[in-house]
């Protein structure tokens, strides 16, 4: 008698994890599509999800308008990289400290402070632009201040996921969080393009400031169980350095972070050059520039939802390395294309590959560490993810200045592909790990 899979209940099987030997839960039957949004059954995560969605739309509006503003004021490709570097360099300097704070203090108050600071910075930039007082050095300074806030916000936010959802729904929560980041990348740049062409740049920054109210309200409405304060004896710097020591001794995390660093420097930095690519290479204005960024966001959104739905049933190694390889191929195609609609296709496909890599890597790292170390390890993750951006921004800006924007994007694509190949050669014959978390990419 045939089985009707559409109506059959979902079954969960506990199976050994591929490398570490630790049990994990997998779907053992037909895929149930409601699993895509499983983490939303947790009230606290729902509040976070919808608050972040509103706030991130504002953030992408500001990012889009800020890049255009810098290029409009200066016409300098190098300064695009400098502004990106200023916004990310603080994560290189303060990321480890931010991770320590996330482990030592409750995460919600930390996020309330960081989100409030970023809201004030957005309003300051809006006032400067509206009054006609804005100068490039002010944009660099405000970007740097926002980077300091982000250095503390990112480790707290990432390690807060397991408290808002549950360990069983952690991969789903991370993937859904990535989906709203990239859903906002679709909406934010498109809205910013319209606003820049109609009401002006200042409105983008003002609306971003207002959007932070949603995430702050969501945090305040959460009902969280009381948690005893973390006990740690010794100086704060020692507590922070324990995260670095743990990462260095954990082979899986070390390999994943090394690959992330390579992709962050040479691949993700393509976004810094998009204003110059839009105006100088494709010859388009504000509206079509916003659509270019939105296309990358749409692809990344599809990638995040793919991980949320199928993340537990596909071997992570192939998702991580395949995602980087696909992203690299799409960047290479972008670098040699001058047809606008084809560029939209390459950006969307590349965004999907990047998100397959990013979401799966984030989950593998978080599930490889104990709860008491999660904040500090995510602080190192923030250091690599955000701290490599200034290096990448400067690298991309310098290459674009000397060789042109297409060459800079193409070189980055080749380096990312080589990094994925080297990683595969390192991990393809992994021996069984002596204890959880010491394997390579599983």
C-alpha positions in Angstrom: 0.0 0.0 0.0 1.6 3.4 -1.0 2.4 5.8 1.8 1.0 9.3 1.6 4.0 11.3 2.6 2.1 14.6 2.5 0.0 13.5 5.4 2.5 11.3 7.3 3.7 12.8 10.6 7.2 14.1 10.9 9.5 11.7 12.7 12.7 12.7 14.5 15.6 10.3 14.8 18.6 10.7 17.0 21.7 9.7 15.0 25.5 10.0 15.6 27.0 13.3 14.5 29.1 12.7 11.4 32.5 13.6 13.0 32.2 14.4 16.6 30.2 11.3 17.7 27.7 13.4 19.5 24.0 12.6 18.9 22.0 15.1 16.9 18.3 15.2 15.8 17.3 14.8 12.1 14.1 14.5 10.2 13.6 10.8 9.4 10.8 11.1 6.9 9.4 13.5 4.4 10.3 17.2 4.8 7.6 19.1 6.6 7.7 22.7 5.4 6.6 24.2 8.7 10.0 23.1 10.0 11.3 26.1 8.0 9.9 28.4 10.7 10.1 26.1 13.7 12.0 28.6 15.9 9.1 31.0 15.7 7.1 28.9 18.1 9.2 30.4 20.8 7.7 33.8 21.9 11.0 35.5 22.7 12.4 34.5 19.3 9.2 35.9 17.6 9.7 39.2 19.3 13.3 39.3 18.2 12.6 38.1 14.7 10.0 40.8 13.8 11.8 43.6 15.7 15.0 42.8 13.9 13.3 42.6 10.6 12.1 46.2 10.9 15.4 47.4 12.2 17.5 45.7 9.6 15.5 47.1 6.7 16.5 50.5 8.2 20.1 49.4 8.5 20.3 48.3 4.8 18.6 51.6 3.8 21.4 53.4 5.6 24.2 51.2 4.2 22.9 51.8 0.7 22.6 55.6 1.1 25.9 55.9 3.0 27.9 54.3 0.1 26.2 56.5 -2.4 26.8 59.6 -0.2 30.5 58.9 0.1 30.9 58.4 -3.6 28.8 61.4 -4.4 30.9 63.6 -2.1 34.3 62.4 -3.1 34.2 60.2 -6.2 36.8 58.1 -4.5 36.8 54.3 -4.7 39.5 54.2 -2.1 37.3 56.2 0.4 34.5 53.6 0.0 37.0 51.1 1.3 38.1 53.5 4.1 34.5 54.0 5.3 33.9 50.2 5.3 37.1 49.7 7.2 36.2 52.4 9.8 32.9 50.6 10.4 34.5 47.2 10.9 37.9 47.9 12.4 36.5 48.2 15.9 35.3 44.6 15.7 38.9 43.7 15.2 39.9 45.7 18.2 37.0 45.0 20.6 35.4 41.8 19.3 37.1 39.6 21.9 36.2 42.0 24.7 32.6 42.0 23.4 32.5 38.2 23.6 33.7 38.3 27.2 31.0 40.8 28.1 28.4 38.5 26.5 29.6 35.7 28.8 29.9 37.8 31.9 26.6 39.8 31.8 23.0 39.2 30.8 22.8 39.6 27.0 19.5 41.5 26.8 20.8 44.6 28.7 24.0 44.6 26.5 21.9 44.6 23.4 19.6 47.4 24.7 22.6 49.6 25.1 24.2 48.8 21.8 20.9 49.2 19.8 20.3 52.6 21.5 23.7 53.8 20.6 23.3 52.8 17.0 19.9 54.6 16.9 21.5 57.8 18.1 24.3 57.6 15.6 21.7 57.2 12.7 19.9 60.3 13.9 23.1 62.3 14.1 24.0 61.4 10.5 20.5 62.3 9.3 20.8 65.7 10.9 24.2 66.4 9.3 22.9 65.4 5.9 19.7 67.3 6.2 21.5 70.5 7.4 24.1 70.3 4.6 26.9 70.0 7.1 28.1 66.5 6.3 31.8 66.0 5.5 33.6 62.7 4.7 35.5 62.7 8.0 32.2 62.8 9.9 30.9 59.8 8.0 34.1 57.9 8.8 33.9 58.9 12.5 30.2 57.9 12.8 31.0 54.6 11.0 33.7 53.9 13.5 31.4 54.6 16.5 28.8 52.3 15.0 31.5 49.6 14.7 32.4 49.9 18.4 28.7 49.3 19.3 28.5 46.4 16.8 31.6 44.8 18.4 29.6 44.3 21.6 26.2 43.7 19.9 27.2 40.9 17.6 28.6 38.4 20.1 25.7 39.1 22.5 23.1 38.7 19.7 24.6 35.5 18.2 25.0 33.8 21.6 21.5 35.0 22.6 19.9 32.7 20.0 20.0 29.6 22.1 18.3 31.4 25.0 15.5 32.8 22.8 14.8 29.5 21.0 16.2 26.1 22.1 19.2 23.9 21.3 17.1 21.7 19.0 16.0 24.8 17.1 19.3 26.5 17.1 20.2 25.9 13.4 16.7 27.0 12.4 16.9 30.1 14.5 20.3 31.1 13.1 19.1 30.4 9.5 15.9 32.5 10.1 18.0 35.3 11.6 20.1 35.2 8.4 16.9 35.2 6.4 15.7 38.5 7.9 19.1 40.0 7.4 18.8 39.2 3.8 15.1 39.8 3.4 16.0 43.3 4.6 18.8 43.4 2.0 16.0 43.0 -0.6 13.7 45.6 0.8 16.1 48.1 2.3 18.2 49.0 -0.8 15.2 49.1 -3.1 13.4 51.5 -0.7 16.6 53.5 -0.3 17.0 53.9 -4.0 13.5 55.3 -4.3 14.0 57.7 -1.4 17.4 58.9 -2.6 15.9 59.8 -5.9 12.8 61.5 -4.5 13.1 62.8 -0.9 16.9 62.8 -0.5 19.5 60.9 1.4 18.7 62.3 4.9 15.3 60.4 5.0 17.1 57.0 4.7 19.2 57.8 7.8 16.2 59.2 9.7 14.1 56.1 9.0 16.9 53.9 10.1 17.0 55.7 13.4 13.3 55.2 13.9 13.6 51.5 12.9 15.6 50.7 16.1 12.5 51.3 18.2 11.1 48.0 16.9 14.0 45.9 18.1 14.3 47.8 21.4 10.6 47.2 22.1 11.0 43.5 21.2 13.8 43.1 23.7 11.9 44.9 26.5 8.8 42.7 25.9 10.7 39.4 26.2 10.1 37.1 29.3 13.4 35.5 30.1 14.1 33.1 33.0 16.3 34.4 35.8 19.9 33.3 35.3 22.6 33.4 37.9 25.4 35.8 37.1 28.4 34.1 35.5 31.2 33.4 38.0 34.7 34.3 37.0 37.8 34.9 39.0 40.6 36.8 37.6 41.0 39.9 35.4 38.7 40.6 32.5 41.5 40.3 29.9 42.2 36.7 31.1 38.5 35.8 30.7 38.5 37.3 27.2 41.7 35.5 26.1 40.2 32.1 27.2 38.0 32.4 24.1 41.1 32.8 21.8 42.8 29.8 23.6 39.7 27.7 23.1 39.4 28.5 19.4 43.1 27.7 18.9 42.7 24.3 20.4 39.4 23.5 18.6 40.4 22.2 15.1 36.9 22.5 13.7 36.3 26.1 14.8 39.8 27.0 13.7 39.4 25.7 10.2 36.0 27.3 9.8 37.2 30.7 11.0 40.2 30.6 8.7 37.9 30.0 5.7 35.6 32.8 6.9 38.6 35.2 7.1 39.6 34.4 3.5 36.1 34.9 2.2 35.6 38.0 4.3 38.7 39.7 3.0 38.6 38.7 -0.7 34.9 37.9 -1.3 32.5 39.8 0.9 34.4 43.0 0.1 32.8 43.1 -3.3 29.9 44.9 -1.7 32.2 47.9 -0.9 32.7 48.4 -4.6 29.0 48.2 -5.7 28.4 52.0 -5.9 31.4 52.4 -8.2 30.4 49.2 -10.2 26.8 50.6 -10.6 27.8 54.1 -11.7 31.1 53.6 -13.6 30.8 50.0 -15.0 27.1 49.7 -15.6 26.3 53.4 -15.9 23.1 53.2 -13.7 21.7 55.6 -11.1 20.3 55.4 -7.6 17.2 53.3 -8.4 19.1 50.6 -10.3 21.9 50.6 -7.8 19.4 49.8 -5.0 18.0 46.9 -7.1 21.5 45.5 -7.6 21.9 45.3 -3.8 18.4 43.9 -3.5 19.2 41.1 -5.9 22.1 39.9 -3.8 19.8 40.1 -0.7 17.1 38.1 -2.5 19.5 35.3 -3.3 20.9 35.3 0.3 17.3 35.1 1.6 16.6 32.0 -0.5 19.9 30.5 0.8 19.0 31.2 4.4 15.5 29.6 3.9 17.1 26.6 2.2 19.4 26.1 5.3 16.4 26.5 7.6 14.4 23.8 5.7 17.1 21.3 4.8 20.0 22.2 7.1 19.7 19.1 9.2 19.6 16.6 6.3 22.5 17.6 4.1 26.2 17.0 5.0 27.5 20.3 6.3 30.9 19.9 4.6 29.3 20.1 1.2 27.1 23.0 2.1 30.0 25.0 3.4 32.5 24.3 0.6 29.9 24.2 -2.1 28.5 27.5 -1.0 31.9 29.2 -1.2 32.6 27.6 -4.6 29.2 28.7 -6.0 29.7 32.3 -4.6 33.1 32.5 -6.2 31.9 31.4 -9.6 29.1 34.0 -9.5 31.5 36.8 -8.5 33.8 35.8 -11.4 30.9 36.0 -13.8 29.9 39.4 -12.4 33.4 40.7 -13.0 33.2 40.1 -16.7 29.5 41.1 -17.3 28.3 44.5 -18.5 24.6 43.6 -19.0 22.5 44.9 -16.2 19.9 42.1 -16.0 22.7 39.4 -16.1 24.4 41.2 -13.2 21.2 40.9 -11.2 21.2 37.1 -11.9 24.8 36.7 -10.8 24.4 38.7 -7.7 21.2 36.8 -6.6 22.9 33.4 -7.3 26.1 34.5 -5.5 24.1 35.8 -2.5 22.5 32.3 -2.2 25.9 30.6 -2.2 27.3 33.0 0.4 24.4 32.4 2.7 24.6 28.6 2.5 28.2 29.0 3.6 27.6 31.7 6.3 24.5 30.1 8.0 26.0 26.6 8.1 29.4 27.8 9.4 27.7 29.9 12.1 25.7 26.8 13.3 28.7 24.5 13.2 30.7 26.9 15.4 27.9 27.4 17.9 27.1 23.7 18.2 30.8 22.9 18.7 31.2 25.0 21.9 29.9 24.8 25.5 27.3 27.3 26.7 29.8 29.1 29.1 32.2 29.7 26.2 29.7 30.6 23.5 29.9 34.4 23.9 33.7 34.5 23.8 33.9 32.2 20.8 31.3 34.3 19.0 33.4 37.3 20.0 36.3 35.7 18.0 33.7 34.9 15.2 32.8 38.6 15.2 36.4 39.6 15.1 36.9 37.4 12.0 33.6 38.2 10.4 33.7 41.9 11.0 37.4 42.5 11.6 38.4 41.1 8.2 36.1 43.6 6.5 38.4 46.6 7.0 41.2 44.6 5.5 39.0 43.5 2.7 37.6 47.0 2.1 41.1 48.4 1.9 42.2 45.6 -0.4 39.2 46.0 -2.7 39.5 49.7 -2.8 43.2 49.6 -3.6 42.8 47.0 -6.3 39.9 48.9 -7.8 42.0 52.1 -7.7 44.9 50.5 -9.5 43.3 47.8 -11.7 39.7 48.8 -11.9 36.5 47.6 -10.2 35.9 44.4 -12.4 39.5 43.2 -11.9 39.2 43.7 -8.1 36.0 41.6 -8.0 37.5 38.9 -10.2 40.7 38.6 -8.2 38.6 38.2 -5.0 36.5 35.5 -6.6 39.6 33.5 -7.6 41.1 33.8 -4.1 37.9 32.6 -2.4 37.7 29.6 -4.7 41.4 28.7 -3.9 40.6 29.0 -0.2 37.7 26.6 -0.5 39.9 24.1 -2.4 42.7 24.3 0.2 40.1 23.7 3.0 38.8 20.7 1.2 42.3 19.2 0.8 42.9 19.8 4.5 39.6 18.1 5.8 38.9 15.4 3.2 40.7 12.7 5.1 39.8 13.8 8.6 40.4 11.1 11.2 37.8 10.6 13.9 38.0 13.3 16.6 39.3 12.3 20.1 36.5 14.4 21.7 33.7 16.6 20.5 34.6 19.6 18.5 38.1 18.7 17.5 37.2 17.6 14.0 37.4 19.6 10.9 34.5 20.7 8.8 31.9 17.9 9.1 
